[in-house]
């Protein structure tokens, strides 16, 4: 069994990993950086190690040699990469392996195979997973790209073979866009992934984005934990997720789950993984990619299965067999996750930086908050804009939507702009509530109406400003266990209704 773990990440996911590891009796280590010397996650680990002095050319959580050296020098058994950063980097996994450090995730070969979208597509085809038409390999020239696109018919999408997160992707609607977009994709792929290889696929317009969580051990056992609905996204970045999906029948769920498990078996997969599909309006699904790490949205799966996915990761990394079989997996109720980002929605979702001066979090047996901030935390431009995740569990989808809205009413962040009003707007929308939405929802349904304005919002804001001024010396607490100082906007709203 793993005895100690270095968490090569920060924020809420570092806290999430630390809590589970400590409960399992694993000693936890967090990494302090100069950019966040007083970060909340450092108070949640057993020991803190300082990132060494460097020339700063490589960001701390991307510095493979120094991360591995920290583990070796401190005699730490294992490394958990969380999500983002180096979590899907085969070289990082290999460096850990070469230095006797257990990498909590798949083997370097699996990460490399599934991270290369061309190889991943070949594995998916061998597994009999439905595919969108496309090139079988990389497209080396603009001329070849034009020829391939013309043979497929428009629209097509050019993708970086080593891409992810929406980078290195361009849609082509007609021939005269192909050469330019091919050049843009190859340049972006070279810069972002150090790999210029791109391929072309038939572009599926306005699909739903459905992903299946799978778990596999080192002994060939693979189970799926149901699906997640991830269609509320902007520029290929997810903003809200739910589980299960309102789009799937039991028959469709079984077909997609079988495809996901077959792909994992064909790849010789181990650890957590997510198989992502596109679903068209006729109920046809197609393989998109596989993520070889824990996902930001993993809590909704935990809510409806009752399983701890980080615990499963650690057990598998320790060489243990899966403690559950497929017949043990039951999907109970409905879960929704809202990502609370420090972003100015009306300003084009631009990052909002500043000091969190006041923080109030909702609390209920069916509410979970994963957060890496407290009152006094500075939101800087150095890291991702997500500051918290609100996850709720309801008996059905309507119950989960209503609980999400009530929870967001009690969720208050002062000092930076957040996506809370955006999440409210989505949850109030009738098309969303009916489940009849796809990846074009934000552009085609919401349009410019991106935020929900509460009744009497201007008056509430004025009263809160006065409260903030009067309680300026009371801004203490970590935002996890204590309510905000000053007035509660939920209480204010109820009072105003009686004016």
Number of C-alpha atoms within 10 A of each C-alpha: 14 19 14 21 28 31 25 25 25 24 21 22 22 28 23 18 24 27 16 17 21 16 10 15 12 19 19 24 25 25 26 19 18 11 11 19 11 14 19 20 24 23 12 19 23 14 13 16 15 12 17 15 10 11 7 8 7 10 13 22 19 17 18 19 11 16 22 24 16 18 25 16 8 12 14 22 20 26 24 24 27 25 19 17 15 20 24 25 18 19 15 22 27 18 18 25 16 11 12 16 21 22 25 27 27 27 18 19 16 20 23 20 19 23 22 19 25 23 16 22 25 17 20 25 15 13 18 13 21 17 18 15 13 19 17 13 16 18 20 14 13 15 13 15 23 19 12 19 25 15 10 16 13 16 17 25 21 26 27 30 25 23 23 19 11 13 17 27 25 20 19 22 15 14 16 10 13 26 16 12 21 31 15 16 23 26 18 19 24 18 12 16 17 12 17 22 24 28 24 28 21 20 20 15 14 17 20 26 24 27 28 25 25 22 23 25 25 18 14 13 19 24 22 22 22 22 25 25 23 23 27 23 18 15 12 16 12 18 20 22 25 29 30 27 23 17 17 16 11 7 9 14 17 13 13 26 22 16 22 28 23 19 24 28 17 14 18 19 28 25 25 26 24 24 24 23 25 23 20 16 12 6 13 13 23 20 24 19 21 26 20 25 23 23 16 17 23 19 27 26 26 17 24 22 19 14 15 14 22 22 15 21 25 27 20 25 23 18 13 15 16 20 10 14 11 11 7 10 16 12 17 17 17 24 31 28 25 25 24 25 22 26 21 17 19 14 9 9 16 13 22 20 18 17 16 20 21 26 24 22 21 17 15 9 7 14 19 19 18 18 23 24 22 24 21 19 20 18 22 16 11 10 12 13 20 21 19 19 21 24 26 28 26 21 13 13 22 13 15 23 24 15 21 24 19 14 19 20 20 16 19 19 21 18 19 19 22 24 22 24 19 22 23 22 18 24 19 15 13 10 14 18 15 11 12 12 20 24 21 19 20 19 14 12 16 16 10 10 13 20 17 16 12 12 11 12 12 11 13 20 13 11 15 18 15 14 15 20 11 12 13 14 9 13 17 17 16 19 21 18 11 13 18 23 20 18 16 18 19 15 12 16 17 10 10 12 9 6 5
